[in-house]
Amino acid sequence: MAVVPASLSGQDVGSFAYLTIKDRIPQILTKVIDTLHRHKSEFFEKHGEEGVEAEKKAISLLSKLRNELQTDKPFIPLVEKFVDTDIWNQYLEYQQSLLNESDGKSRWFYSPWLLVECYMYRRIHEAIIQSPPIDYFDVFKESKEQNFYGSQESIIALCTHLQQLIRTIEDLDENQLKDEFFKLLQVNISLWGNKCDLSLSGGESSSQNTNVLNSLEDLKPFILLNDMEHLWSLLSNCKKTREKASATRVYIVLDNSGFELVTDLILADFLLSSELATEVHFYGKTIPWFVSDTTIHDFNWLIEQVKHSNHKWMSKCGADWEEYIKMGKWVYHNHIFWTLPHEYCAMPQVAPDLYAELQKAHLILFKGDLNYRKLTGDRKWEFSVPFHQALNGFHPAPLCTIRTLKAEIQVGLQPGQGEQLLASEPSWWTTGKYGIFQYDGPL
């Protein structure tokens, strides 16, 4: 296998990784502690004194975690038995074996940034599951729900657009259908300014309050890589050549809950209604993750909320989505691999069952920044390195990453393009101003 570059890490003082570990992560931990504190009376009502003691225990464990981070202590193994504990501890040992540090210990500022962030969220989960009877509590639930409630105007606009589109979809010619497909793909990336990614706003509330359909034209110049044509030709070809009983499967590896999840479901509905796909499979996280990532609870809760809306087109969407799930046209999957620290090229070894599942897809859409970092190994690649190469052997099926840039990693650009952007806008790749649709697969 070709030599891969070094991982991004907090060792590079002033880098986005360094600032995340130094500032944003402690801020998120402080918010989590505050959230637990604010729910003290709820824990008491539900569980009596035992609930209050559990809250104190969880806060104490999280305060200890924050101190370990701020004083750059070595990583400690996970202790609470959970489905992924052994895999995590093996990975921590493996990372330690790679270090040349004098004491050979993995530390917050000297370990790969990807590992540091994943480890922090996994330790938050450990603090909660070590504190029964509040071990069910999602410390990020409130902020995810606020994001949904604060985006009602945009959600209504999208649901209305979709329902009107479905009513005329059979009258559209191929070019009109393609335009609508592109429009909904762009809505999927139009979360400029990290609107829905609460891990980037330090957990601060962020919602989408405008009709995103009206701003798509203005955003086009900020799409650095646009492989939407490849997606269209792949899916429209599948549609044309599909036998009666055969399926076209699109898999969506989800990112944020709230408004962004609505845009994923709108796109998935369009794929079925236009017959570009016959099944859509969704992959979410098994535990609360990176503040705003989607869990099965978030997925079901959001569909329920949409269905019970008092807006007719919004509630119609929710009812349709529930029906797709009942009919097996939409399938939600959980797998622990998505909350491990491994880059995706390790999937065939670490989660061969998941890799085999992904190989059944006609197209996989990877949403968001964390997926991009895991696809490319979160490494210091040159800007012009081909995406196929940066995937480092991870090619289960044709795939496309849909992302706004919020980390110092980007491959597949034209020679000189990244350097030019860097010279004119030093933080171009971390502000969420630019987006990509980057495809890998047969053309």
Helices and strands as residue ranges (DSSP letters): H 16-19, I 20-24, H 25-38, H 40-47, H 49-70, H 85-97, H 113-129, H 141-149, H 152-168, G 169-171, H 174-189, G 212-215, H 216-219, G 220-222, E 223-226, H 228-241, E 249-253, H 259-273, E 279-284, H 296-307, H 312-327, E 330-334, G 336-339, G 344-346, H 347-350, H 352-358, E 363-367, H 368-375, H 387-390, E 399-404, H 417-424, E 435-440
